[in-house]
Amino acid sequence: MSRFDIIVLIGVVCVGIIWYITNNPLVALVMSVLIYTVAFLPTFIKTWKHPYTESWPFYGCDVTAAIVSLVAL
């Protein structure tokens, strides 16, 4: 795991703790979307530089996840 991966993992754990403490699912959802966006940046940069290294199912899953997140808001 890289240093960035550990930071993202800590962020995800913090989101869970904040959700447990505040008992507010909207806050947890917004924070989760922010963490997901930050965690996706290295993949986006790699894909931008080397577009043919990622498979089409990856793009399909990512688009589906983004749509489900938006619908949940």
N, C-alpha and C positions, 0 to 999 in steps of 0.2 A: 504494500500500500504506500502510496506517495503521501507527502505532507498535506497536499490539497485534499486527498481522500479522507484523511483523518479529520481535517477541519470540517468537511461536509458531514461526516459521521457524527461529530460532536454537535453540529448544528441540528441534525435530525433528532438526536437524543434530547437536546434542549427544547425542541418543539414539543416532543412528547411530554416532557416535564411541565412545560408551560400550559399545555392543554389539560394535564391532570390537575394542576394548581388552580387555574382559572375556570375550568369546566366550561370553556367557551369554544365550541367547535369551529366557529367562524374565524377566530384568531388563529387557531391551529391550522386551518385550511389555508389561510393567506400566507402564514409563515412557511407551510409546506411547499406551496407553489413557489415562493421566493427561493427556498433552499434547492428545490428541484431545478429552477432556472440557473442558479449559480453552479450546481453540480453538472449541468448539461453543457456549460461553456467549453470545457476542454474537448469534449466530443464534437461540438460544433466547429471549433477551430481546426481540429484534425480533419474533419469532413470537408471543410472549406478548402484546406490546402491539398487534400488527397481524396477527391470525391468518390473515386471508385473502390475505396477500401471498405466501405460500409455496404451492407446488403439491403435490398429493398424491404424485407420484413422488418428491419430495424426502423426504417422510416415510417412504415405503416403502423407499427406499435407506438411510436412516438407521437404521430398525428392523432391516433386514437386516444392516447393518454391525455393529450392537450385538450381535445374536444370534451372528454369526460370531465376534466378539471373545470373547464369553462361552464359546462352545464351545471356542475355542482355549485358553482357560485351563484 
